Amino acid sequence: MLDTPRNGVIDIHEKQCYKTVSLDKKGSFILEANGFCLATTQEYLCLPDDVCALVDGRSTTGRMGLVVETAGMINAGYHGAITLEIKNLTNYPIRMYPGDCISQIRFEKLDQVASQPYRGTYYKQKDTTEPVGLR
């Protein structure tokens, strides 16, 4: 979960502080009203160099005010778990459990192998990965 930024401003050129949140007695996590957190998929993808993917939230959870994003595109050749960006758009806390189906993935076959398959910063990530600075 994103910690309160220094001076109350998120500077996208500075490293942000995140804290790990443990599950409660019910084995769940409560995302506070208007809250934001990062989470990791249980799935580990190994995309071939001619397949890309898109991750979207699901209609069911979206209708409850829970929005899931991943920066959208997963590049061809990517290997790793997916870090999800989750936002509670409501004025009420939302309880979630490990294994809840809150997102979906769509695979798209390219008409040729990518000229530069993904081998970047998040390649082979296994856990929730905090953002790397813009510089």
Residue pairs with C-beta under 8 A, 6 or more apart in sequence:
1 18
1 19
1 20
1 21
1 35
1 36
1 37
1 38
2 10
2 16
2 17
2 18
2 36
2 37
2 38
3 16
3 17
3 18
3 19
5 11
5 16
5 17
10 16
12 134
13 133
13 134
13 135
14 133
15 130
15 133
16 130
16 131
18 38
18 130
21 29
21 37
23 29
23 98
24 30
26 95
26 97
27 97
27 98
28 95
28 96
28 97
29 37
29 95
29 96
29 97
30 93
30 94
30 95
30 96
31 37
31 66
31 86
31 88
31 93
31 94
31 96
32 88
32 93
33 88
33 90
33 91
33 92
33 93
34 88
34 89
34 90
34 91
35 87
35 88
35 93
36 85
36 86
36 87
36 88
37 86
38 83
38 84
38 85
38 86
38 128
38 129
38 130
39 83
39 84
39 86
39 128
40 81
40 82
40 83
40 84
40 126
40 127
40 128
41 81
41 82
41 84
41 103
42 81
42 98
42 99
43 81
43 82
43 105
44 79
44 80
44 81
44 126
45 53
45 74
45 78
45 79
45 80
45 81
45 82
45 105
46 79
47 53
47 74
47 75
47 76
47 77
47 78
47 79
47 107
47 118
48 76
48 77
49 76
49 77
49 113
49 114
49 117
50 76
50 109
50 110
50 112
50 113
50 114
51 76
51 107
51 108
51 109
51 110
52 73
52 74
52 75
52 76
52 107
52 108
52 110
52 114
53 73
53 74
53 78
53 105
53 106
53 107
53 108
54 72
54 73
54 74
54 105
54 106
54 108
55 68
55 69
55 70
55 72
55 74
55 82
55 84
55 103
55 104
55 105
55 106
56 68
56 72
56 103
56 104
56 105
56 106
57 66
57 67
57 68
57 69
57 102
57 103
57 104
58 68
58 101
58 102
58 103
58 104
61 68
61 100
61 102
64 90
64 94
65 88
65 89
65 90
65 92
65 94
66 86
66 87
66 88
66 89
66 94
66 96
66 102
67 86
67 87
67 89
68 84
68 85
68 86
68 102
68 103
69 84
69 85
69 86
69 87
70 82
70 83
70 84
70 85
70 103
71 85
74 82
74 105
74 118
75 114
75 117
75 118
75 120
76 110
76 113
76 114
76 117
76 118
77 114
77 117
77 118
77 119
78 118
78 122
78 123
79 123
79 124
80 122
80 123
80 124
80 125
80 126
81 125
81 126
81 127
82 105
83 122
83 125
83 128
83 129
84 102
84 103
86 102
88 94
96 102
121 132
122 129
